[in-house]
């Protein structure tokens, strides 16, 4: 509808002007890439369009392109407002670094300027490690506080929910500091959702205050059950003792010094009502210090199997169906420090991917005090070994041949070295080239002679009016005598990335196709071996690599969909050593998109989803392909262990052409209403600046619906 908010649309009675600013959606924006995209529509008095629309930032002025908006014309055709089809506008603003105040203005026929809106834009430097924590307290005040009015709405909402299960909150206790233990118990008693029981097991604590506190709570609240173990059995045995007390349909894991948000169980119930067959639920989490200050929020992706094998993605808050937990045998002795991860692996094996749900709210506060792994993972050095053993067992039960290693120097994270079936499958690498830059020969020879995986061919498609020049054909003819190389020539057609790759893919008989740019150089010989390890897994449809600029910074570590309107590379421009957001630049994971500058894909899947869209001749063809894969339910994987250098766009330059803008618009029209969120990117994170906070988050509080 035509609103009254300045950012989302406005009606000015004084000027009889109607307009909507659709993008951006926030008054404060964080940009890593310098391009700010503004779009909307405008009509002046008597239905006239603006003479000119601009975005202005100090001395920089960016003029809008007027576009047709039949959707607006159709939507408001029955209103009193006279709507013209050519009322739309788009502005691409190339901003310099720093804090910018951007004003959007429209000029009427009379020459008078009307202010439509304004934004504060922070075009950030590459390194911004403190961004989230710097703004987190303000974000909490705006979007994470539960007011008394909210509580009343939640209570009313609960009465309308058809499924209202009993939750058994398991709390293993051992010598917990009195203050934190009381706060933890009170966080359960303060739950807005009323149907819970707290099952506490004390592991023979030596502190006499523990028994006194627990006995006192048991007396005054019948929902609290307590058992006192006679001997110390460590975390797994103690958790099993708490589990024996449980009668609820779901169990909830809570450490005895941590806190639940007051709406934690309610949000879980909402998700259960939306997905009644769910068996595992997990939420976002943050840390809380000894003074009660919250920080370091972990805004998690939706279910991500590859990342879960690399790090304990579920962790806190973790909720499980009790009957499945009992079926798999509860918590296993010998896996202390990773007993919850081991449990989640075994439950996952029983219930499958579709029975796991992520709740994008911070519902758990992990206590970070001296002696806690929240501050120092080295406090429990045995935890990483337990986790590795749990993953090894999991792979064995799944009959997956693989080796589990530490993820580089990060012993608490894990790398899965999947076995490649024998005989090693053939891979057909497709490279398009116009031989326009001096590095082409070096890049070709790097792929051919520095790759340790042997069963591959390189199919070069030479395109362009001069592609059959003698120096090119002579060089390639000579090279074909030395290596597994084939060459196709196309001197008749204009460059169309999607069309040429589709044509080349028809010429290969391999079950695995690789798309690689002609400006790649091998950094480590095992790059293709690592990609083949992933693509040979039955559940994986496509896999991408980690690419670096020649000077060593990251060029590609996977792609986030919808950031900047279509997609953007994660961590582009960051140092090679940068670990990412909760180390996700270092860990293998599933992802919504990878660049086709270096991508492997199963040929049958490539053909099934319709190959590359030939309407996207230069840009976004790989994004479109990946969207087709995930919309069909396929998994895409990204691995940081296949590393190459990417001399980005050496072949055709980096100009932002009008053609690129048209393809941007085409992609948006095709996918804009289909893909509302990247499932591997949390709605609490920004679409303007990757892995910064979203103001506001893109989620709807269910108690307000």
N, C-alpha and C positions, 0 to 999 in steps of 0.2 A: 504494500500500500504506500501512498505518498505520505511520508511521516513528517514529524516536526523536529527531529533530531538533526543537528547540523551535519553530522557525518553520514548518516544513512538517508537523508533526504529532507527537504524543507519546502514549505509553501510560504511565500511572503505576500500578505494581503496588500501591503503598502505599494508594492511594485507590480502586483498581479503577475508574479513570476512563479513558475513551477519547475522544480529541478530535483534530481536525486544524484548524490555521489555514492556510487556502489563500491568502488575500490579507491583507496584502502578503507577498511572498516573500523580502523582505530585512530584515535586522535594523536597517539604517540606511537611512532614506528621505529623499529630497529632494523637497519639494513646492513648486510655484509657486502652484497653486490651494490654498486652505485645506482642501479636503475630503479627508479620509483615509477610504478604504473598507476595512473589515475584514470578512472572511467565513470561514466554516468550518462545522464541525459538532461536537457535543458530546453525550456520553452518560455519565451518572453510574452509580453502582452499581445493579445489577439492571436495567439498561437505561432508567433514569429520565432524563428530560430535566432541564436546569437550571431552577431556580426563576427565575433571572435571570442574564443575561450582560451585562457592561458593559465599556466602554473608559474608563479614567480617566487624566486628565492634570492633576495638581495638584488644583485645586478643580472642574475640569470633568468631568462624568460623562455618558457617552452610552450609552443603553440599547439593547440589540440587539433587532431584530425577529426572531421565530422564524419560520422558513419550512420548508416540506416539502422533503425531499431524497430522492426516490425512487431516484436514482442511487446514493446511499450505501446505502440499504436493499437494493437489488439486488446491489450489488458485494460486500457483506459478509454476505449472508443465509446463506451456507453455513459461516460461521465460528462459533467459540464465542461471539463477541461478539454480544449481543442488540441489534439495530439497529432503531430506530423511525424512521418516515418523517418526523416533525416534529422532527428532530434538528438541522436547519440553523439558522444565524443570520447576520444581516447587521448591521453597525454603520456608520453614517455620522457621522463626527466632524468638526465644524466647528472647526478649530484656529486660534488667533491666530498672528501672526508670531513667529519665533524658534525656539529649540531646545526640543523637547518630549520628555519621557519618557512614553510611553503604555503602560499596563499593561492587558492583557485578563484579566478575572476572571469566574469562574462561581460562582454561589451554589447550594449543594445545599439539599434540603428542610430539613435540620437547621439551616440558616442559616450554615453554614461556607463561607468563600470559598476558592476554589482558583485559583491563578495559572496561566493558560494560556500566556501569552507576554508579551513586551514588545518595544517598538521605540523607537529614537531617531529622532525625526522633526524634520527641519529644514525649517520653513516659511519659504521664502526671500523676501527682498525682490525686486522685479522685476529690478533691475539686478544681474547676477551674472556679469560678464564673466570673472572669474578662477576660476570654479567648476571647470572641467575641469583646468586646470593646477595648481590648488591641491591636488587629490587624485590627480593622475596618477601621481606616484611611488609612492604606496601601491597604486594600482590595478595598476601594472606588477609590483610585488612579488607581488601576490596572483594575478594572472591572465595575466601575459605572460612569466613566467620559465620557461625550459626547463631542467629539472633533468637530472642524469645519468640518472636513472631514466626520465624522459620520452624522452631520446635513445635509450635502449635499446628502449623501446616503439616509437618511430618506426622504428628500424632493422628491428625485427621486422615491423612493419606494412608496410614497403616491400616486403618479400619476398613478401607476399601480393597485391600490386597487379598486375593483369594487364597494364596499360599502363605502361611505364616508358621514356618518351621521353628522347632526348638533348637537353639545353638548351644553346644557344649564348648565353653572356652577352656582350653587346657593350659594350665599354668604350672610348670615345674619350678620348684623353689629350692634354692640352696644358699643360705647365708646372705640373702639379698639385703642391702642396706635398708633399714627400717623405713626411712622417708620414701624411698623409691618403691618399696613393696606396697606401702599404703596407697601411694598415688596410682600405682598400677591397678590394684584392686578397685579403687574408687572409679577409675576410668571405665571399668566394666559396669559397676553399679550405676554410673551416670549415662548408660546407653538409653537413647530415646526408644529404641525397639525393646519391648518388655519381655519377650519370650527367650530367656537365656538361663543357663546355669553355669557357674564357675567351678571347675573341677581342679582343685589344687593338690599337688603331691609335693610333700617336703622330703628331700633326700637326706634325711638324718643330719639336719643343720646343727652345727656346734653352738651357734648363737641362740641362747635361751629366749631372746625376744621374738624369734620367729614363731615358735609354738604359741606364745602368748597372743601375738597379733592374729594368727590364723584361727585360734580357738575363739577369740573375741568376735571375729567376723562370722564364723560359723554359727555362733549363738544368735547374733542379731539379724542375720539374713538367711532364710531357709533355702535360697537359691545357691548358696555357696556350700560346696562339698569339699571336705578335706580328708586326706589320708597322710599318715606319718610313717615313712619307711623306717625300718629298724636298722638297716645298713645302707651305706652310700653306694649307689649303683651307677652314677654318672647320668648324663642327659637322656640317653635312649631308655634306660630302665625307668628313670623317673618319669619321663613322658608317658611310658606305657602304664605306669601306675595311675597317672591322671586319666588316661584313656579308659581304664577299667571303671572309673566312676561315671563315665559319660553315658547319657541316655538320649541325647539329641540326634536329630537327623543329620546335622552337620557338625563337624568339629572346627574350632577356630584356634589357631596357635598364637599364644601370647607369652613372651618372656616376662619374667617377674619384675623387671625394672622398666619395661616399656609401657607405652600408653596407646589406648584406642581412642580415635576421635569419637565424639558423642554420637555421631550419625553413622558410625562404621557398620554396625549390624543392620541398620535400616537400609543402607545402600546395597548391602549384600542381598537382602530380601527383595529389593526392587529388581535386581538382576536375576534372581531365581524366578521371580514371577514372569519376567520377559523370556527366560530360557529355562523352562522347568526341568529339562534333562541334564542340566549342568552338574558336573561332579567336582570340578576344581575352580575356585575363584581366587583372584589375586588383585590387589590394589596398588596404587602408588604409595610411596612412603617418604618420610624425611627423618632427619635426626633432631634430637632435642638435648640441650646441654644441661648442666647441673642447675642453671638458673631458670630453666624453662624456656629458653629461646630456641625456636625452631629454625633449622637451616638445612642446606644440602638436600633439596628435594630430588627424588628419583622419579621422574615422570616416564613411566615405562611404555614400551610398545604393546600392542595387542599380542596375542599368543605368537611366539617366535621360537620354534623348536630348535633351530641351529644355535641361536643365542642362549637358549636354556641349557644346552649342553656345554656352553662356554662359561656361563656364569649363572648363579642362582637367581634367575629372573623373577620367580614367584616370591620367594622369601617372605617378606611382610607386606601386607596382611595375607596370610594363606588360609583358605577355607576348603574343607574336603568333606565329601559324603562319608559318614561314619561307617556305613556297611562296606564300602569299598576299602577303606583303611583297615578294617578288621579282616577283610578277605585277603589282603596282601601281607597281613601279619604284623601290622603296627610298625613301631620304630625298631630298627635292627640294632642289636648290640654290636659294637665294634665300628660304628660309623659316627661316633660322637663328634660334634662340631659341624657335621654335615648331615645330621639325621633327618632334618626336614627336607633337604634336597634329595636324599636317597628315597624318602617316602614319596615325594612328588614324582620322581622318575617311575617308581613302581605303580603308582596310581595312574599316571599318564598311559603306561603300557596297557592298562586294563580298559580305560575309557576312551582313548583316542583324542585327536586334536579338537574335534567339534564339541567336546564336553568341557572345554576350558574357556573361561571368560575373564576378561580384564575389566576392572572398574577404574576409570581415569579420575579418581579422587584420592587425595592424600588422607588415608584412613588409619595410618599407623605411624607412630612416632618412636623411633629407635633411640634408646638412651645412649648418649655418647659421653662417657665419663672415664676417668682413669681406670684401666683394667678391662675396658670394653673393646671388643673387636670393631665396634663402630668407629673408634678412634685409631686402633692399630691392629691390623690383621695378624701381626706377629704374636699377639697375646695368646692365640691358639694355633700354634704351628701345625698341630695334628689335623686341623680342620681341612686344610688343602689336600692332605694325603687321603683323608676319609672321603672327600668329594671325588678325588680321582678314582678311588676304588669303587665308589658308587656308580660312576659313569662307565667304568670298565665292565662292571656287572650288568648294567643296563644294556650295553651294546651286545654282550654275550647272550642275554635273554632274548634280544631282538634278532640274534644270529647275524649281526652286522660285523664284518671283519674290519677291524680298525685298531689303531694304537692311540692311546691317550697320553698327551705330553703337556707340560706347562706351556702357557701361551707366552713364549719368549721369556723375558725376565720376570713376568708376573705369575708367580707360583700359585696364587689363589684363583687364577683363571686357567682355562684349559683349551688345548687344541686337539681336534680329532683328526687323525691321519688315516683317512679312509683307504681301504684296499682297492686297487684297480683290478677288475676281472681280467683273467687271461684267456685267450690271447688279447693283448692290449688293443682296444678298438681304434679304428682309423678316424682321424680328425681331418676335415677339410677346412682350411683357413682361407677365407675370402678377403682379399685386399683390393680396394678400388684406388686407382692412382692416375693422375694426369701428368706425372713426372714434372711437376711445376716447381719443386724446390730441390735444393742441393743435397738434402739429407735422404732422399728416397732410396738411393742405392745402399747407403749405410744401414737404413732401417730394414730393407729387404734382406740383406746379408746377415743382419743381426738375428732376425727371425729364423732364417734357414740354418745358420751355422753355430748359433749360441744356445739352441734349444735342446735339452737333453732327452725329451720325449721323441721317440724315433718314428712312430707310426702316424705321420701326418703328411699332408700335401699342402702346398701354398698355391692357391689359384688367384692370379693377379688379373684384374680387369682393367685394361688401359683404355681410358676414355678421353675423348677430345679430338678436335680437328687435326692436331699435330701428333696424334698418338703413334703413328706408324713411321715416325722419323727414323732414319737409318741408325742413329746412335742409340735409340731406345730398343729397336728390334734386335740389333746386333748384340747389345748387352744382355738382353733377356734370352736370346738364342744360346749364347755362351753359358749363361747361368743354368739353363735347363739341362745341360750336359753334366752338371756337377751336383744337382740337387733335385728333390722331389717337387718340381715346379711345373705348373701349367699356366698358359697365358691366353687370355681372350682379348681381342681388340674390338673397340666400338668407336669408330670415327664419324658415325652418322647422326648420333643423338646428343642432345644437350645433356648436361650432367643432371641426373636424378638419382640421388643416393638410394632411395627405396627401390626404384625400378631396376637399377643395375644389380643390386644385391639379390633381389628376387630372381632375376635372370641367371645370375651366377649360381645360385642355390639349386636351380634346376639342372645344372650341369654336373653335379657331384653325386656320387653313389654312397657316400659315408652316412652313417646314422647320426653323426655329430658334426654340426656346422659351427665354425668360428667366424665372427666378423671382427676384423682388426683394421685399424687405420694404417696408412702408409707413413705415419710420423711417429711410430712406436719403436723403441729400442729395448732390447732385453736387458734387465738389470740382474736377474738371477736365472741360471739355466733351467731351473725346475718350475718355471712359471706355468708352462702348459701341463706338466705333470700334475700340479696342484689343481688346476682347473678341471682336468679330466677326472681326478679323484671325486670332485663334487658332481659333475654332470652325469657320472655313471650311477649315482644313487637313484633308485627308482622314483623317489618323490620329487626330485629336482628337475625342473624344466629348463632353466637357464642359470648361468653363473657369470659373475663379473669379477674383475681384478682390481687391484689397488694401483693407481697410476700417480706418477710424480712429474712435476715440471723439471726441466733440465737443471735448474738451480737447487733442486732438492725438496721443495715444498710440495704438499699434497695437491694433486689436480683432481683426483676422483677417489672417493671412498664410499661409493654407493650414491644413490640419488634419493632425495626426498621429494615426493610428489606434492604439487600444489603450491609450494613455496615460490613466491614471485609470480604466481598465476598458473604456471605449468609445472615446473620442476627446477631443482637446483642441485648441484653437486655438494655433498657433505664435506665440510672441513677444507674446502678448496682454499689454498693459500696458507694453510697452517703448516707449521714445521713438521718435518718427517717424523719426529719423535712424539708429536702431539697424540695424547691417548684418546681424545674425544670425550663425549659425554658418557660418564660412567664407563670409560674404557672401550666404548663401542667402535672406535677407530682402529682398535687392535684385535678385535674378536670376530670370528666367523659368525655370520647371522643371516637370517632371511630378511628380505628387503623388498620394497615395492618396485624398484627400478634400478638397473645398472646401465652404464653407457655401452653402446655398441662400438665404441672405439676399441674395446677388447671384451668380447662376450662369446661364450659358447652356449649353444642351444640344441636341443634334440630336434632333428629334422622333421620327424613326424608331428611334433607339437607345433613347430614353426608353420608347417603347412596347414595343420588343423585350425589354427587361429587366424589364418588368412594372410600370413607373411607380413611384410612391411606394407603400410598404407602408401600407395604411390602418389596420393595427393600431398604427402609430406616429402617434398623432393630434396630438402636440405636439412631442415631442423625438425626435432621432436619425433622422428621416425622410431627411434629406440624407445622413447617414452611411451608412444602409442602402442608399440609391440608389447612392452611390459605390462601396460594397462590391460591389454587383451589377455595376457597370461593370468594375471591375478584375478580378473573378472571371471575367468573360467575355473578358478580354484587351484591353479598351479602354484607351486612354490618357486621363488627365485632366491638364489643364494649369492652372497658376496663374501669373498675370502680376502683377508689382508696378506695372505701368504703367497700370492701370485703378484709379483711386483715388476712393473715396467716403467720406462720413461716415456712421457707423452709430450711431443713438441706440438702442442695443441693447435689444430687448424692451420698448419704450415702450408697445406696444399691450396687452400682457397682464402686465406686471410681470416680476419676476425671482424670484418665489417658487419654492423647491425643494419641489414638491408630492409627495404620495404617488404621484400619477399618474406623475410623472417617474421615480420610482424603479422603478415597474412597467415602464415602457418601457425603462429601463436594463436590467432583468433580461431582458425580452423580447429585446432586441438581443443580449445575451450568450448566451442560449440558442440564438438563430438563427445567430450568426456565431462564437461563441467557439471552436468546434472546426474551423471552416473557415479562418479567418484567424488564423494563429499569429503572424505578424509583419507589420508594415507594410513593404512592400518598399522604401519611400523613407525609411526610418528605421533606422539601424544598430542591430543587437542589442547593441552595446557601450554604447548610450545608454539612459538610464533611462526606465522607464515610470511613474515617480512624478513626476519633474521633467524636463520636456522639455530635451534637450540637456545634461543633466548625465550623469556617468558612471554606468553600471549596475554595481551591486555585488550579485551577479556578472553578467557578460554572459550574454545568452541564446543561447549557442552551445555546441556539444558538440565537444570536442577529438577528432578522429577517431582518434587513437592510443589513446584510452581506451575506444573502443567495441568 
